[in-house]
Amino acid sequence: MTEAEPHTVPVDAPRLDQYLAGLLAGQSRSQVQRLIAEGHVRHNDGPARAGSRLRAGDRLRWELPTPVPTRLQAETMDLRVLYEDEDLVVIDKPAGLVVHPGPGHPTGTLVHGLLGRGPGWSTIGGTERPGIVHRLDRDTSGLMVVARNDEAHRELARQLQRRIIARRYRSIVVGEVADPAARIEAPIGRDPKNRQRMAVVANGREAVTDFRRIGIAGGHSLLEVRLGTGRTHQIRVHLAYIHHPVLGDPVYGRRSALIPRPALHAQALTLRHPRTGTSMTWQANPPADFESAWNSLSRMR
């Protein structure tokens, strides 16, 4: 750890963590909160609390972790890049590709492939997640945006938090959905019976999913789904909650001979460019396994 010079707060501020995140370049609010929780921030010579209100004249002192070089090895990977500039990259992720390293996936992730394209990725997510602003599940295909620098990362994270970024998915679900369009509002949290799953639970976090029915075939429905929030497994949990689980989902539904994974594809992504503010949209059609499954259902009588 490296200790910074004492800092005197010039004006009142509503929250210590928010103030310090704005003061420290390269440190997100969540990173600052972690520093506070671990005792690396002092407020008026006492322990700091993330939610403390600051007054003009208050004294802050903090320690910052010494930067640790990434241990990840770059890997050559044939990534489908739809757009790239000095601030962001938009990728059409194939199903089966894990986004970042974790238990059971030390290599061969999207992060390794990004490093294979050269240096220059945001560091806000930590050394194991360079560039990663948001995730897609391993078996979900489709569009992701990745940040080239910390400034772009912070702005894209802000857009996600404020629901400025729009994400539209295609999904094949089991059963004939009666409503042509509907909204699902149901809080999501860890399943109390199985901590490896998520579930609709009373004390969960707010979750909003909108969908529009596009077609019906073979006892199944094709949906366009829009995320209002971004909870873990949100679409899969919400669609199972209304008794229309995603086709081929082994966790919230059941496996299918029609497709070897959940039939879920991130088809469209809209955001404001973090540097220019220009609205930008990308689209990527579902991959062959998704199209094959829907075509097979369409031939059923």
Backbone torsions as a table, in degrees:
resi	resn	phi	psi	omega
1	MET	NA	147.0	175.3
2	THR	-118.7	132.6	-175.5
3	GLU	-93.1	134.4	179.5
4	ALA	-88.9	162.3	174.5
5	GLU	-64.8	149.3	177.3
6	PRO	-57.6	145.9	-177.8
7	HIS	-124.0	133.2	176.0
8	THR	-103.6	126.6	-177.5
9	VAL	-71.6	123.6	-175.9
10	PRO	-79.6	-30.9	-177.4
11	VAL	-140.8	161.1	178.0
12	ASP	-59.1	147.6	177.3
13	ALA	-143.6	143.0	-173.2
14	PRO	-71.7	-32.0	-177.4
15	ARG	-141.2	136.4	179.8
16	LEU	-64.1	-45.8	-176.5
17	ASP	-63.1	-41.2	179.7
18	GLN	-65.2	-42.1	179.7
19	TYR	-63.7	-45.9	-176.1
20	LEU	-69.6	-35.2	177.4
21	ALA	-63.8	-35.0	177.0
22	GLY	-73.6	-22.0	-178.3
23	LEU	-85.2	-33.2	-172.7
24	LEU	-99.2	110.0	177.4
25	ALA	-65.2	135.4	176.8
26	GLY	85.4	0.8	179.6
27	GLN	-115.9	119.9	177.4
28	SER	-77.2	168.7	179.4
29	ARG	-63.5	-38.7	179.2
30	SER	-66.1	-36.6	176.9
31	GLN	-66.3	-40.5	177.3
32	VAL	-63.6	-42.1	178.7
33	GLN	-60.8	-37.0	178.1
34	ARG	-66.9	-41.2	176.8
35	LEU	-60.1	-41.7	179.5
36	ILE	-64.7	-46.6	-178.6
37	ALA	-62.0	-31.6	-178.7
38	GLU	-88.0	4.6	173.9
39	GLY	82.8	20.7	-177.5
40	HIS	-94.8	5.5	178.7
41	VAL	-126.4	133.8	178.5
42	ARG	-116.6	139.5	-179.3
43	HIS	-122.3	114.4	-176.7
44	ASN	51.7	43.5	176.2
45	ASP	69.9	8.1	175.2
46	GLY	-120.1	176.6	178.7
47	PRO	-61.3	141.9	179.4
48	ALA	-91.2	150.5	172.0
49	ARG	-122.0	136.8	-174.5
50	ALA	-55.4	-39.7	-174.5
51	GLY	-92.1	8.6	-179.0
52	SER	-64.7	140.0	174.7
53	ARG	-82.2	136.7	-179.7
54	LEU	-99.4	143.4	176.1
55	ARG	-116.3	149.3	176.0
56	ALA	-54.5	130.2	-178.4
57	GLY	98.5	-13.5	175.5
58	ASP	-60.5	150.1	-179.4
59	ARG	-109.9	133.8	176.8
60	LEU	-121.6	145.2	174.6
61	ARG	-142.6	140.0	-177.5
62	TRP	-147.6	161.1	173.2
63	GLU	-117.6	139.8	177.9
64	LEU	-113.8	141.5	178.9
65	PRO	-65.4	142.6	174.5
66	THR	-66.8	129.2	-179.0
67	PRO	-55.3	133.8	179.1
68	VAL	-107.6	122.0	178.8
69	PRO	-63.2	142.6	-179.0
70	THR	-63.5	142.0	176.8
71	ARG	-94.4	-1.0	-177.4
72	LEU	-72.4	142.3	178.1
73	GLN	-99.5	133.4	176.4
74	ALA	-64.5	142.2	178.4
75	GLU	-129.9	138.9	175.1
76	THR	-74.1	125.8	-174.7
77	MET	-144.0	137.5	-179.7
78	ASP	-85.6	83.8	-179.7
79	LEU	-90.5	140.8	176.6
80	ARG	-87.5	102.2	-177.9
81	VAL	-97.6	121.5	179.7
82	LEU	-90.7	-26.7	-178.6
83	TYR	-157.9	145.0	178.0
84	GLU	-154.3	133.9	170.5
85	ASP	-146.5	-165.4	-174.5
86	GLU	-72.6	-9.9	-176.1
87	ASP	-112.4	-32.2	-174.6
88	LEU	-152.0	162.0	175.2
89	VAL	-134.2	135.8	176.0
90	VAL	-111.9	126.5	-173.5
91	ILE	-123.5	140.5	171.0
92	ASP	-94.1	96.1	-174.9
93	LYS	-74.7	130.6	176.2
94	PRO	-76.4	152.0	173.0
95	ALA	-61.4	142.8	178.8
96	GLY	97.1	-13.6	-179.4
97	LEU	-91.7	119.9	176.9
98	VAL	-75.3	141.6	-174.1
99	VAL	-74.7	-47.1	-177.3
100	HIS	-140.7	160.8	-177.9
101	PRO	-60.4	149.6	178.0
102	GLY	-169.5	-177.8	178.7
103	PRO	-53.8	125.0	-179.7
104	GLY	86.4	-7.4	-178.0
105	HIS	-136.7	65.3	-178.9
106	PRO	-75.4	-20.5	-179.3
107	THR	-138.7	174.8	174.0
108	GLY	71.6	21.9	-179.9
109	THR	-95.6	171.4	176.1
110	LEU	-57.3	-40.0	179.0
111	VAL	-57.5	-43.4	178.0
112	HIS	-62.0	-38.2	178.2
113	GLY	-68.4	-35.6	176.6
114	LEU	-63.7	-45.3	178.2
115	LEU	-61.3	-30.2	177.5
116	GLY	-67.3	-16.1	177.1
117	ARG	-88.5	-0.7	178.7
118	GLY	116.5	171.5	180.0
119	PRO	-77.4	179.8	175.8
120	GLY	96.8	57.0	177.4
121	TRP	-124.5	155.0	-179.7
122	SER	-62.2	152.2	-178.5
123	THR	-111.4	-0.6	-174.0
124	ILE	-60.6	-35.6	-179.5
125	GLY	-76.5	-2.4	-179.5
126	GLY	101.3	170.4	-174.6
127	THR	-68.0	-22.9	-178.8
128	GLU	-90.1	-6.3	-176.6
129	ARG	-134.7	48.6	-179.3
130	PRO	-59.6	127.4	176.5
131	GLY	86.3	-16.2	-170.6
132	ILE	-79.1	114.9	178.8
133	VAL	-94.9	-39.3	178.3
134	HIS	-148.7	168.5	-175.1
135	ARG	-119.6	160.1	161.3
136	LEU	-120.6	146.0	175.7
137	ASP	-58.2	154.9	-177.8
138	ARG	-50.8	-45.9	-173.4
139	ASP	-93.8	7.2	173.3
140	THR	-92.9	129.7	177.7
141	SER	-94.7	163.5	170.2
142	GLY	123.9	-162.4	-164.2
143	LEU	-82.8	134.4	173.5
144	MET	-134.8	146.7	171.8
145	VAL	-107.7	138.4	-178.5
146	VAL	-124.3	140.9	-175.4
147	ALA	-94.7	135.5	178.7
148	ARG	-85.0	-22.5	-177.3
149	ASN	-149.0	166.7	-174.6
150	ASP	-67.2	-34.7	179.4
151	GLU	-63.3	-45.3	177.9
152	ALA	-63.9	-40.3	-179.8
153	HIS	-60.5	-47.6	-179.4
154	ARG	-60.4	-42.0	-179.0
155	GLU	-68.6	-41.2	178.7
156	LEU	-66.6	-38.3	176.8
157	ALA	-63.9	-38.3	176.6
158	ARG	-62.6	-41.9	179.5
159	GLN	-65.2	-38.1	176.3
160	LEU	-62.7	-46.1	-178.1
161	GLN	-62.6	-37.2	-177.7
162	ARG	-93.7	8.2	175.7
163	ARG	62.4	32.0	175.1
164	ILE	-80.0	-37.4	175.9
165	ILE	-72.3	128.1	179.9
166	ALA	-107.2	131.2	180.0
167	ARG	-125.1	127.3	-177.7
168	ARG	-122.2	131.4	-175.4
169	TYR	-117.5	158.2	165.9
170	ARG	-112.0	139.7	178.5
171	SER	-146.9	141.9	169.7
172	ILE	-99.6	127.6	-178.6
173	VAL	-121.4	156.8	179.6
174	VAL	-76.5	133.5	177.4
175	GLY	94.8	160.6	178.7
176	GLU	-92.5	107.8	-177.9
177	VAL	-69.8	124.2	-173.4
178	ALA	-74.2	-41.4	-175.2
179	ASP	-79.7	132.5	176.1
180	PRO	-67.1	-25.2	176.5
181	ALA	-159.3	148.8	-179.1
182	ALA	-164.9	164.6	174.8
183	ARG	-117.9	136.7	174.9
184	ILE	-108.9	118.7	175.6
185	GLU	-120.6	104.0	-177.3
186	ALA	-154.0	126.4	-175.6
187	PRO	-67.2	144.0	-176.3
188	ILE	-120.3	136.8	176.1
189	GLY	-153.4	-174.4	177.9
190	ARG	-64.0	138.4	176.7
191	ASP	-68.4	118.6	-177.6
192	PRO	-63.8	-19.3	179.7
193	LYS	-92.8	-17.4	-178.4
194	ASN	-153.1	102.6	-173.4
195	ARG	-69.4	-8.8	176.9
196	GLN	-83.2	-10.0	-178.0
197	ARG	-114.1	163.0	168.8
198	MET	-105.3	163.1	-178.7
199	ALA	-158.1	162.4	170.2
200	VAL	-76.8	116.8	-177.7
201	VAL	-135.0	150.6	-173.8
202	ALA	-61.2	-36.0	-177.1
203	ASN	-98.6	19.7	-179.7
204	GLY	-78.4	179.8	179.5
205	ARG	-86.0	148.0	179.1
206	GLU	-51.9	135.2	178.5
207	ALA	-144.0	129.9	-177.7
208	VAL	-130.6	126.2	178.5
209	THR	-131.3	129.7	174.6
210	ASP	-109.8	144.0	176.2
211	PHE	-140.5	157.0	175.8
212	ARG	-132.3	130.0	179.3
213	ARG	-78.0	127.4	-179.3
214	ILE	-100.0	-36.1	-178.7
215	GLY	-163.7	164.6	176.1
216	ILE	-131.1	134.7	179.2
217	ALA	-160.4	137.0	173.9
218	GLY	55.2	35.9	179.7
219	GLY	74.8	16.2	179.0
220	HIS	-130.4	168.0	-179.6
221	SER	-129.8	145.0	173.5
222	LEU	-103.2	124.5	-175.0
223	LEU	-120.2	148.8	163.3
224	GLU	-101.8	125.6	-173.7
225	VAL	-120.6	134.9	177.5
226	ARG	-118.7	134.1	178.7
227	LEU	-88.6	126.6	171.0
228	GLY	-92.2	-29.0	175.2
229	THR	-131.9	176.2	-175.1
230	GLY	-129.4	58.2	-180.0
231	ARG	-80.2	157.3	178.4
232	THR	-58.3	127.2	177.7
233	HIS	59.2	25.3	-170.0
234	GLN	-55.2	-51.3	-176.9
235	ILE	-62.4	-45.0	-178.5
236	ARG	-63.1	-41.9	179.6
237	VAL	-67.3	-47.0	-176.9
238	HIS	-65.3	-41.9	-179.5
239	LEU	-69.2	-35.1	174.2
240	ALA	-66.6	-34.9	-179.6
241	TYR	-61.7	-34.5	178.5
242	ILE	-93.7	16.2	174.2
243	HIS	69.9	29.6	173.6
244	HIS	-133.0	68.6	-176.7
245	PRO	-63.3	154.8	177.4
246	VAL	-63.1	133.3	178.2
247	LEU	-56.7	131.6	175.7
248	GLY	80.4	9.4	-178.8
249	ASP	-85.2	109.8	-175.8
250	PRO	-77.1	-13.5	-176.5
251	VAL	-93.8	-45.4	-176.1
252	TYR	-109.3	-0.4	177.1
253	GLY	-145.0	-120.2	176.3
254	ARG	-151.5	159.2	179.2
255	ARG	-65.8	159.6	-179.0
256	SER	-138.2	145.3	175.2
257	ALA	-74.4	-12.7	-176.9
258	LEU	-79.6	-28.7	-177.2
259	ILE	-154.3	136.1	-173.6
260	PRO	-84.7	15.6	-177.2
261	ARG	-155.1	170.2	172.8
262	PRO	-61.2	132.0	-177.7
263	ALA	-79.7	76.7	-176.1
264	LEU	-139.3	128.6	-174.9
265	HIS	-139.3	127.6	176.7
266	ALA	-80.5	99.8	-167.8
267	GLN	-90.0	-32.1	-175.6
268	ALA	-140.4	145.7	-178.4
269	LEU	-140.1	126.8	177.2
270	THR	-126.1	134.1	178.8
271	LEU	-152.0	170.7	172.7
272	ARG	-99.6	130.4	-178.6
273	HIS	-57.8	129.7	-173.7
274	PRO	-63.0	-20.5	-179.8
275	ARG	-98.4	-43.8	-173.2
276	THR	-98.8	-19.8	-176.5
277	GLY	79.6	1.4	179.8
278	THR	-69.1	134.9	176.3
279	SER	-73.7	131.7	-177.4
280	MET	-133.1	141.6	-179.1
281	THR	-133.0	139.0	174.6
282	TRP	-128.6	149.9	177.3
283	GLN	-134.8	147.3	177.6
284	ALA	-142.6	122.4	-179.4
285	ASN	-65.7	152.8	177.7
286	PRO	-59.3	150.5	-179.3
287	PRO	-73.5	177.3	-171.7
288	ALA	-61.1	-38.6	-177.7
289	ASP	-65.4	-36.6	177.4
290	PHE	-66.0	-49.7	-179.3
291	GLU	-62.6	-38.6	179.5
292	SER	-63.4	-41.7	179.5
293	ALA	-62.5	-45.0	-179.5
294	TRP	-68.2	-37.4	177.7
295	ASN	-64.2	-38.0	178.4
296	SER	-65.1	-41.6	177.6
297	LEU	-65.2	-36.8	-178.0
298	SER	-67.1	-24.3	179.8
299	ARG	-84.5	-12.2	-178.0
300	MET	-75.5	146.5	177.7
301	ARG	-113.7	NA	NA
